[in-house]
Structures are given as structure tokens and as C-alpha cells.
Amino acid sequence: MYAVIKKDGKQYKVSEGDIVLFDKMNKEPKDSVEFSEVLAIDDGKDAKVGAPLVEGAKVIGEVVNEGRGTKVVILKKRRRKDSKQKRGFRRDFTRVRITKIEG
């Protein structure tokens, strides 16, 4: 069984037991999180697709921890111009374990 949920303008395909990285939510570990914007649910034999959301469906998860991702380096170099620019970026995330899909 899996579901497609919408969070912060992004879509995620999740199953029970999956660990998903979301943008930082400022939650404590072991907090419960509920996602009510469910776009589709498939249980193997019957698929429900919302228009745009599935009525009465929700996905429940538990916060595992919060952290920062690995650094991504952005390097811009213009050849023969003696010009370069180096920047780094680390994404803040919240790790969530999906515990239950209702629908």
C-alpha cells in the first residue's frame, strides 16, 4: 500500500515504514505528524485518485530527528575572465517515519 502526499508544494510517494526527508518542520523527536493533503492511495487492488484530494484520507508519521544535509558546492567560473564564485549550501530537514496510511 502506498500514498502520494503533498507537503510544501512537493509531492512524495510514501509507504508504511518509509523514512522520508521533509523540509524543516521545527518538531521534537517522537512527535506525531499528520498529512491530510493526500492526492492518491493504492492498496494493491483498488486505487483512489483525488480530484484534487482524496476525501477522508490521511497519512500519519512520527518525527525521527532533524538535521542538515551534506554540503552542495556551487562553483561558477568564467574562463579567461579571471572570475570565479564559490558557494555552499546545506539543506535543513526533518526525518519522518510513516506509521499509518488511512483512507
N, CA, C and O atoms as CSV, one atom per row, in Angstrom:
chain,resi,resn,atom,element,x,y,z
A,1,MET,N,N,0.844,-1.175,0.000
A,1,MET,CA,C,0.000,0.000,0.000
A,1,MET,C,C,0.889,1.238,0.000
A,1,MET,O,O,1.870,1.314,0.741
A,2,TYR,N,N,0.538,2.193,-0.830
A,2,TYR,CA,C,1.271,3.452,-0.856
A,2,TYR,C,C,0.312,4.605,-1.052
A,2,TYR,O,O,-0.841,4.427,-1.447
A,3,ALA,N,N,0.820,5.801,-0.765
A,3,ALA,CA,C,0.029,7.013,-0.934
A,3,ALA,C,C,0.925,8.093,-1.517
A,3,ALA,O,O,2.142,8.077,-1.338
A,4,VAL,N,N,0.307,9.021,-2.212
A,4,VAL,CA,C,1.013,10.198,-2.728
A,4,VAL,C,C,0.481,11.385,-1.937
A,4,VAL,O,O,-0.713,11.684,-1.958
A,5,ILE,N,N,1.408,12.063,-1.230
A,5,ILE,CA,C,1.004,13.199,-0.402
A,5,ILE,C,C,1.663,14.470,-0.914
A,5,ILE,O,O,2.663,14.431,-1.632
A,6,LYS,N,N,1.076,15.597,-0.526
A,6,LYS,CA,C,1.597,16.902,-0.913
A,6,LYS,C,C,2.010,17.641,0.347
A,6,LYS,O,O,1.235,17.743,1.297
A,7,LYS,N,N,3.246,18.160,0.353
A,7,LYS,CA,C,3.765,18.895,1.515
A,7,LYS,C,C,4.698,19.971,1.006
A,7,LYS,O,O,5.666,19.673,0.306
A,8,ASP,N,N,4.420,21.218,1.347
A,8,ASP,CA,C,5.247,22.366,0.963
A,8,ASP,C,C,5.426,22.478,-0.553
A,8,ASP,O,O,6.508,22.825,-1.027
A,9,GLY,N,N,4.376,22.185,-1.306
A,9,GLY,CA,C,4.438,22.329,-2.753
A,9,GLY,C,C,5.160,21.197,-3.462
A,9,GLY,O,O,5.386,21.275,-4.669
A,10,LYS,N,N,5.531,20.140,-2.733
A,10,LYS,CA,C,6.213,18.986,-3.326
A,10,LYS,C,C,5.354,17.755,-3.109
A,10,LYS,O,O,4.559,17.698,-2.171
A,11,GLN,N,N,5.519,16.763,-3.986
A,11,GLN,CA,C,4.769,15.523,-3.868
A,11,GLN,C,C,5.713,14.393,-3.477
A,11,GLN,O,O,6.835,14.306,-3.976
A,12,TYR,N,N,5.245,13.527,-2.576
A,12,TYR,CA,C,6.043,12.413,-2.079
A,12,TYR,C,C,5.222,11.131,-2.183
A,12,TYR,O,O,4.042,11.112,-1.834
A,13,LYS,N,N,5.851,10.061,-2.664
A,13,LYS,CA,C,5.219,8.747,-2.683
A,13,LYS,C,C,5.724,7.997,-1.455
A,13,LYS,O,O,6.923,7.748,-1.331
A,14,VAL,N,N,4.810,7.631,-0.538
A,14,VAL,CA,C,5.205,7.029,0.729
A,14,VAL,C,C,4.456,5.725,0.962
A,14,VAL,O,O,3.331,5.540,0.497
A,15,SER,N,N,5.107,4.827,1.693
A,15,SER,CA,C,4.506,3.578,2.148
A,15,SER,C,C,4.689,3.496,3.653
A,15,SER,O,O,5.473,4.254,4.225
A,16,GLU,N,N,3.972,2.582,4.301
A,16,GLU,CA,C,4.134,2.412,5.740
A,16,GLU,C,C,5.537,1.899,6.030
A,16,GLU,O,O,6.006,0.960,5.387
A,17,GLY,N,N,6.207,2.518,7.003
A,17,GLY,CA,C,7.560,2.122,7.362
A,17,GLY,C,C,8.646,2.913,6.654
A,17,GLY,O,O,9.814,2.817,7.029
A,18,ASP,N,N,8.291,3.695,5.636
A,18,ASP,CA,C,9.279,4.507,4.922
A,18,ASP,C,C,9.788,5.632,5.808
A,18,ASP,O,O,9.080,6.123,6.688
A,19,ILE,N,N,11.033,6.030,5.557
A,19,ILE,CA,C,11.603,7.203,6.212
A,19,ILE,C,C,11.805,8.249,5.132
A,19,ILE,O,O,12.506,8.009,4.149
A,20,VAL,N,N,11.188,9.415,5.314
A,20,VAL,CA,C,11.179,10.461,4.294
A,20,VAL,C,C,11.791,11.724,4.872
A,20,VAL,O,O,11.582,12.045,6.042
A,21,LEU,N,N,12.555,12.448,4.043
A,21,LEU,CA,C,13.139,13.717,4.454
A,21,LEU,C,C,12.262,14.860,3.935
A,21,LEU,O,O,12.101,15.029,2.727
A,22,PHE,N,N,11.701,15.639,4.858
A,22,PHE,CA,C,10.910,16.805,4.514
A,22,PHE,C,C,11.699,18.054,4.873
A,22,PHE,O,O,12.682,17.974,5.611
A,23,ASP,N,N,11.280,19.211,4.359
A,23,ASP,CA,C,11.881,20.466,4.785
A,23,ASP,C,C,11.639,20.641,6.279
A,23,ASP,O,O,10.696,20.072,6.829
A,24,LYS,N,N,12.489,21.426,6.935
A,24,LYS,CA,C,12.464,21.544,8.389
A,24,LYS,C,C,11.090,21.968,8.897
A,24,LYS,O,O,10.502,22.929,8.402
A,25,MET,N,N,10.579,21.230,9.906
A,25,MET,CA,C,9.248,21.478,10.449
A,25,MET,C,C,9.272,21.965,11.890
A,25,MET,O,O,8.206,22.239,12.441
A,26,ASN,N,N,10.430,22.087,12.529
A,26,ASN,CA,C,10.558,22.523,13.924
A,26,ASN,C,C,9.725,21.669,14.874
A,26,ASN,O,O,8.930,22.190,15.656
A,27,LYS,N,N,9.912,20.356,14.799
A,27,LYS,CA,C,9.239,19.402,15.678
A,27,LYS,C,C,10.282,18.663,16.503
A,27,LYS,O,O,11.444,18.548,16.112
A,28,GLU,N,N,9.841,18.166,17.647
A,28,GLU,CA,C,10.708,17.368,18.517
A,28,GLU,C,C,10.659,15.899,18.076
A,28,GLU,O,O,9.673,15.466,17.478
A,29,PRO,N,N,11.715,15.133,18.366
A,29,PRO,CA,C,11.663,13.692,18.072
A,29,PRO,C,C,10.496,13.023,18.805
A,29,PRO,O,O,10.144,13.413,19.919
A,30,LYS,N,N,9.912,12.025,18.173
A,30,LYS,CA,C,8.760,11.255,18.667
A,30,LYS,C,C,7.443,12.021,18.579
A,30,LYS,O,O,6.415,11.508,19.022
A,31,ASP,N,N,7.438,13.238,18.018
A,31,ASP,CA,C,6.184,13.949,17.798
A,31,ASP,C,C,5.425,13.285,16.649
A,31,ASP,O,O,6.029,12.705,15.746
A,32,SER,N,N,4.115,13.375,16.691
A,32,SER,CA,C,3.277,12.825,15.630
A,32,SER,C,C,2.991,13.921,14.602
A,32,SER,O,O,2.756,15.077,14.955
A,33,VAL,N,N,3.015,13.538,13.335
A,33,VAL,CA,C,2.758,14.465,12.240
A,33,VAL,C,C,1.653,13.867,11.369
A,33,VAL,O,O,1.678,12.679,11.049
A,34,GLU,N,N,0.687,14.703,10.992
A,34,GLU,CA,C,-0.416,14.229,10.168
A,34,GLU,C,C,-0.432,14.999,8.849
A,34,GLU,O,O,-0.381,16.229,8.836
A,35,PHE,N,N,-0.504,14.263,7.745
A,35,PHE,CA,C,-0.572,14.858,6.416
A,35,PHE,C,C,-1.971,14.583,5.878
A,35,PHE,O,O,-2.337,13.433,5.636
A,36,SER,N,N,-2.750,15.649,5.693
A,36,SER,CA,C,-4.128,15.472,5.237
A,36,SER,C,C,-4.287,15.742,3.738
A,36,SER,O,O,-5.341,15.463,3.167
A,37,GLU,N,N,-3.260,16.276,3.110
A,37,GLU,CA,C,-3.330,16.523,1.666
A,37,GLU,C,C,-2.848,15.278,0.923
A,37,GLU,O,O,-1.696,15.201,0.494
A,38,VAL,N,N,-3.753,14.304,0.779
A,38,VAL,CA,C,-3.440,13.042,0.111
A,38,VAL,C,C,-3.998,13.106,-1.306
A,38,VAL,O,O,-5.196,13.309,-1.502
A,39,LEU,N,N,-3.121,12.930,-2.289
A,39,LEU,CA,C,-3.526,13.027,-3.692
A,39,LEU,C,C,-3.995,11.693,-4.260
A,39,LEU,O,O,-4.875,11.661,-5.119
A,40,ALA,N,N,-3.408,10.578,-3.781
A,40,ALA,CA,C,-3.777,9.258,-4.298
A,40,ALA,C,C,-3.421,8.196,-3.269
A,40,ALA,O,O,-2.481,8.352,-2.489
A,41,ILE,N,N,-4.200,7.099,-3.284
A,41,ILE,CA,C,-3.928,5.937,-2.436
A,41,ILE,C,C,-4.095,4.690,-3.292
A,41,ILE,O,O,-5.045,4.582,-4.068
A,42,ASP,N,N,-3.163,3.743,-3.146
A,42,ASP,CA,C,-3.248,2.470,-3.852
A,42,ASP,C,C,-2.951,1.360,-2.857
A,42,ASP,O,O,-1.897,1.362,-2.222
A,43,ASP,N,N,-3.884,0.397,-2.715
A,43,ASP,CA,C,-3.676,-0.701,-1.773
A,43,ASP,C,C,-3.393,-2.024,-2.476
A,43,ASP,O,O,-3.470,-3.074,-1.838
A,44,GLY,N,N,-3.074,-2.010,-3.750
A,44,GLY,CA,C,-2.760,-3.229,-4.478
A,44,GLY,C,C,-3.888,-3.697,-5.374
A,44,GLY,O,O,-3.643,-4.161,-6.488
A,45,LYS,N,N,-5.116,-3.583,-4.905
A,45,LYS,CA,C,-6.245,-3.996,-5.743
A,45,LYS,C,C,-7.153,-2.850,-6.131
A,45,LYS,O,O,-7.826,-2.908,-7.161
A,46,ASP,N,N,-7.179,-1.799,-5.311
A,46,ASP,CA,C,-8.044,-0.662,-5.598
A,46,ASP,C,C,-7.245,0.624,-5.456
A,46,ASP,O,O,-6.561,0.829,-4.453
A,47,ALA,N,N,-7.332,1.481,-6.450
A,47,ALA,CA,C,-6.621,2.760,-6.419
A,47,ALA,C,C,-7.630,3.895,-6.360
A,47,ALA,O,O,-8.604,3.914,-7.112
A,48,LYS,N,N,-7.386,4.841,-5.458
A,48,LYS,CA,C,-8.233,6.031,-5.355
A,48,LYS,C,C,-7.387,7.237,-5.719
A,48,LYS,O,O,-6.319,7.462,-5.150
A,49,VAL,N,N,-7.876,8.000,-6.665
A,49,VAL,CA,C,-7.191,9.222,-7.077
A,49,VAL,C,C,-8.133,10.379,-6.800
A,49,VAL,O,O,-9.289,10.363,-7.223
A,50,GLY,N,N,-7.641,11.374,-6.096
A,50,GLY,CA,C,-8.464,12.511,-5.725
A,50,GLY,C,C,-8.589,13.524,-6.834
A,50,GLY,O,O,-7.838,13.505,-7.809
A,51,ALA,N,N,-9.566,14.424,-6.666
A,51,ALA,CA,C,-9.745,15.498,-7.624
A,51,ALA,C,C,-9.940,16.804,-6.884
A,51,ALA,O,O,-11.085,17.251,-6.831
A,52,PRO,N,N,-8.962,17.456,-6.313
A,52,PRO,CA,C,-7.539,17.111,-6.278
A,52,PRO,C,C,-7.127,16.254,-5.087
A,52,PRO,O,O,-6.044,15.669,-5.115
A,53,LEU,N,N,-7.968,16.154,-4.014
A,53,LEU,CA,C,-7.586,15.389,-2.834
A,53,LEU,C,C,-8.542,14.229,-2.617
A,53,LEU,O,O,-9.696,14.277,-3.045
A,54,VAL,N,N,-8.057,13.174,-1.943
A,54,VAL,CA,C,-8.887,12.027,-1.603
A,54,VAL,C,C,-9.645,12.363,-0.318
A,54,VAL,O,O,-9.040,12.749,0.682
A,55,GLU,N,N,-10.979,12.212,-0.349
A,55,GLU,CA,C,-11.822,12.544,0.808
A,55,GLU,C,C,-11.515,11.631,1.987
A,55,GLU,O,O,-11.468,10.410,1.838
A,56,GLY,N,N,-11.308,12.223,3.151
A,56,GLY,CA,C,-11.159,11.460,4.385
A,56,GLY,C,C,-9.857,10.695,4.536
A,56,GLY,O,O,-9.706,9.932,5.491
A,57,ALA,N,N,-8.927,10.873,3.636
A,57,ALA,CA,C,-7.656,10.145,3.719
A,57,ALA,C,C,-6.622,10.978,4.452
A,57,ALA,O,O,-6.592,12.204,4.347
A,58,LYS,N,N,-5.774,10.280,5.199
A,58,LYS,CA,C,-4.668,10.966,5.861
A,58,LYS,C,C,-3.522,9.997,6.075
A,58,LYS,O,O,-3.708,8.781,6.124
A,59,VAL,N,N,-2.342,10.561,6.200
A,59,VAL,CA,C,-1.127,9.787,6.442
A,59,VAL,C,C,-0.542,10.283,7.754
A,59,VAL,O,O,-0.411,11.489,7.966
A,60,ILE,N,N,-0.193,9.356,8.629
A,60,ILE,CA,C,0.338,9.700,9.944
A,60,ILE,C,C,1.788,9.236,10.026
A,60,ILE,O,O,2.126,8.123,9.624
A,61,GLY,N,N,2.639,10.118,10.556
A,61,GLY,CA,C,4.047,9.799,10.699
A,61,GLY,C,C,4.579,10.215,12.051
A,61,GLY,O,O,3.909,10.908,12.817
A,62,GLU,N,N,5.803,9.780,12.334
A,62,GLU,CA,C,6.468,10.109,13.591
A,62,GLU,C,C,7.821,10.718,13.276
A,62,GLU,O,O,8.575,10.177,12.467
A,63,VAL,N,N,8.134,11.838,13.908
A,63,VAL,CA,C,9.401,12.522,13.669
A,63,VAL,C,C,10.529,11.695,14.283
A,63,VAL,O,O,10.471,11.321,15.454
A,64,VAL,N,N,11.562,11.412,13.474
A,64,VAL,CA,C,12.732,10.680,13.959
A,64,VAL,C,C,13.759,11.672,14.486
A,64,VAL,O,O,14.198,11.559,15.630
A,65,ASN,N,N,14.144,12.640,13.667
A,65,ASN,CA,C,15.085,13.676,14.100
A,65,ASN,C,C,15.098,14.805,13.080
A,65,ASN,O,O,14.461,14.728,12.029
A,66,GLU,N,N,15.839,15.855,13.416
A,66,GLU,CA,C,16.076,16.951,12.489
A,66,GLU,C,C,17.567,17.044,12.261
A,66,GLU,O,O,18.356,16.651,13.120
A,67,GLY,N,N,17.959,17.559,11.110
A,67,GLY,CA,C,19.380,17.663,10.833
A,67,GLY,C,C,19.655,18.538,9.633
A,67,GLY,O,O,18.786,19.256,9.139
A,68,ARG,N,N,20.907,18.453,9.176
A,68,ARG,CA,C,21.327,19.197,7.998
A,68,ARG,C,C,21.961,18.223,7.022
A,68,ARG,O,O,22.677,17.303,7.419
A,69,GLY,N,N,21.692,18.434,5.751
A,69,GLY,CA,C,22.228,17.567,4.723
A,69,GLY,C,C,23.696,17.850,4.450
A,69,GLY,O,O,24.300,18.733,5.059
A,70,THR,N,N,24.255,17.082,3.521
A,70,THR,CA,C,25.641,17.300,3.135
A,70,THR,C,C,25.750,18.572,2.314
A,70,THR,O,O,24.777,19.005,1.696
A,71,LYS,N,N,26.924,19.164,2.307
A,71,LYS,CA,C,27.124,20.421,1.607
A,71,LYS,C,C,27.142,20.196,0.092
A,71,LYS,O,O,27.792,19.279,-0.409
A,72,VAL,N,N,26.425,21.042,-0.606
A,72,VAL,CA,C,26.440,21.070,-2.063
A,72,VAL,C,C,27.223,22.317,-2.456
A,72,VAL,O,O,26.885,23.424,-2.038
A,73,VAL,N,N,28.259,22.138,-3.254
A,73,VAL,CA,C,29.114,23.257,-3.647
A,73,VAL,C,C,28.704,23.731,-5.033
A,73,VAL,O,O,28.602,22.940,-5.971
A,74,ILE,N,N,28.470,25.033,-5.148
A,74,ILE,CA,C,28.137,25.646,-6.432
A,74,ILE,C,C,29.345,26.463,-6.856
A,74,ILE,O,O,29.729,27.408,-6.167
A,75,LEU,N,N,29.941,26.110,-7.973
A,75,LEU,CA,C,31.129,26.801,-8.452
A,75,LEU,C,C,30.840,27.361,-9.832
A,75,LEU,O,O,30.521,26.617,-10.759
A,76,LYS,N,N,30.954,28.680,-9.965
A,76,LYS,CA,C,30.780,29.337,-11.254
A,76,LYS,C,C,32.127,29.897,-11.670
A,76,LYS,O,O,32.744,30.659,-10.926
A,77,LYS,N,N,32.585,29.521,-12.858
A,77,LYS,CA,C,33.874,30.004,-13.337
A,77,LYS,C,C,33.711,30.459,-14.775
A,77,LYS,O,O,33.154,29.749,-15.613
A,78,ARG,N,N,34.204,31.648,-15.039
A,78,ARG,CA,C,34.169,32.173,-16.398
A,78,ARG,C,C,35.581,32.100,-16.951
A,78,ARG,O,O,36.485,32.776,-16.461
A,79,ARG,N,N,35.763,31.284,-17.966
A,79,ARG,CA,C,37.115,31.066,-18.469
A,79,ARG,C,C,37.683,32.320,-19.117
A,79,ARG,O,O,36.983,33.088,-19.776
A,80,ARG,N,N,38.950,32.488,-18.905
A,80,ARG,CA,C,39.745,33.597,-19.436
A,80,ARG,C,C,39.293,34.961,-18.917
A,80,ARG,O,O,39.689,35.983,-19.477
A,81,LYS,N,N,38.479,35.007,-17.871
A,81,LYS,CA,C,37.993,36.288,-17.357
A,81,LYS,C,C,38.538,36.562,-15.954
A,81,LYS,O,O,38.287,37.626,-15.389
A,82,ASP,N,N,39.284,35.605,-15.388
A,82,ASP,CA,C,39.801,35.710,-14.029
A,82,ASP,C,C,38.648,35.981,-13.058
A,82,ASP,O,O,38.752,36.822,-12.164
A,83,SER,N,N,37.536,35.240,-13.259
A,83,SER,CA,C,36.356,35.438,-12.439
A,83,SER,C,C,35.827,34.082,-12.009
A,83,SER,O,O,35.582,33.215,-12.848
A,84,LYS,N,N,35.651,33.895,-10.716
A,84,LYS,CA,C,35.016,32.681,-10.227
A,84,LYS,C,C,34.281,32.981,-8.930
A,84,LYS,O,O,34.612,33.919,-8.205
A,85,GLN,N,N,33.286,32.164,-8.660
A,85,GLN,CA,C,32.451,32.351,-7.487
A,85,GLN,C,C,32.153,30.977,-6.905
A,85,GLN,O,O,31.698,30.086,-7.623
A,86,LYS,N,N,32.406,30.796,-5.609
A,86,LYS,CA,C,32.181,29.518,-4.958
A,86,LYS,C,C,31.225,29.715,-3.793
A,86,LYS,O,O,31.447,30.564,-2.930
A,87,ARG,N,N,30.165,28.926,-3.779
A,87,ARG,CA,C,29.174,28.992,-2.710
A,87,ARG,C,C,28.841,27.585,-2.248
A,87,ARG,O,O,28.975,26.622,-3.002
A,88,GLY,N,N,28.408,27.478,-1.006
A,88,GLY,CA,C,27.976,26.198,-0.468
A,88,GLY,C,C,26.560,26.310,0.072
A,88,GLY,O,O,26.086,27.400,0.393
A,89,PHE,N,N,25.891,25.167,0.166
A,89,PHE,CA,C,24.506,25.143,0.624
A,89,PHE,C,C,24.263,23.836,1.371
A,89,PHE,O,O,24.635,22.767,0.887
A,90,ARG,N,N,23.641,23.914,2.545
A,90,ARG,CA,C,23.236,22.735,3.303
A,90,ARG,C,C,21.750,22.834,3.609
A,90,ARG,O,O,21.285,23.830,4.162
A,91,ARG,N,N,21.017,21.800,3.249
A,91,ARG,CA,C,19.569,21.787,3.432
A,91,ARG,C,C,19.223,21.342,4.851
A,91,ARG,O,O,19.744,20.337,5.334
A,92,ASP,N,N,18.342,22.091,5.519
A,92,ASP,CA,C,17.795,21.673,6.813
A,92,ASP,C,C,16.613,20.743,6.537
A,92,ASP,O,O,15.771,21.035,5.688
A,93,PHE,N,N,16.555,19.620,7.262
A,93,PHE,CA,C,15.485,18.664,7.007
A,93,PHE,C,C,14.940,18.100,8.311
A,93,PHE,O,O,15.560,18.200,9.370
A,94,THR,N,N,13.750,17.499,8.195
A,94,THR,CA,C,13.139,16.734,9.269
A,94,THR,C,C,12.913,15.331,8.740
A,94,THR,O,O,12.273,15.148,7.704
A,95,ARG,N,N,13.437,14.337,9.450
A,95,ARG,CA,C,13.302,12.932,9.041
A,95,ARG,C,C,12.051,12.370,9.709
A,95,ARG,O,O,11.920,12.414,10.932
A,96,VAL,N,N,11.123,11.836,8.890
A,96,VAL,CA,C,9.839,11.343,9.384
A,96,VAL,C,C,9.653,9.891,8.962
A,96,VAL,O,O,9.876,9.539,7.804
A,97,ARG,N,N,9.238,9.044,9.921
A,97,ARG,CA,C,8.902,7.652,9.614
A,97,ARG,C,C,7.383,7.564,9.457
A,97,ARG,O,O,6.641,7.967,10.352
A,98,ILE,N,N,6.929,7.045,8.339
A,98,ILE,CA,C,5.492,6.905,8.061
A,98,ILE,C,C,4.977,5.695,8.830
A,98,ILE,O,O,5.465,4.582,8.638
A,99,THR,N,N,3.997,5.908,9.697
A,99,THR,CA,C,3.492,4.821,10.542
A,99,THR,C,C,2.148,4.268,10.073
A,99,THR,O,O,1.875,3.081,10.251
A,100,LYS,N,N,1.307,5.112,9.477
A,100,LYS,CA,C,-0.043,4.644,9.143
A,100,LYS,C,C,-0.599,5.416,7.960
A,100,LYS,O,O,-0.432,6.631,7.855
A,101,ILE,N,N,-1.266,4.688,7.072
A,101,ILE,CA,C,-1.970,5.303,5.944
A,101,ILE,C,C,-3.454,4.955,6.106
A,101,ILE,O,O,-3.829,3.782,6.082
A,102,GLU,N,N,-4.283,5.971,6.268
A,102,GLU,CA,C,-5.713,5.769,6.429
A,102,GLU,C,C,-6.445,6.298,5.208
A,102,GLU,O,O,-6.108,7.364,4.694
A,103,GLY,N,N,-7.431,5.571,4.748
A,103,GLY,CA,C,-8.177,6.065,3.609
A,103,GLY,C,C,-9.099,5.010,3.120
A,103,GLY,O,O,-9.828,5.228,2.153
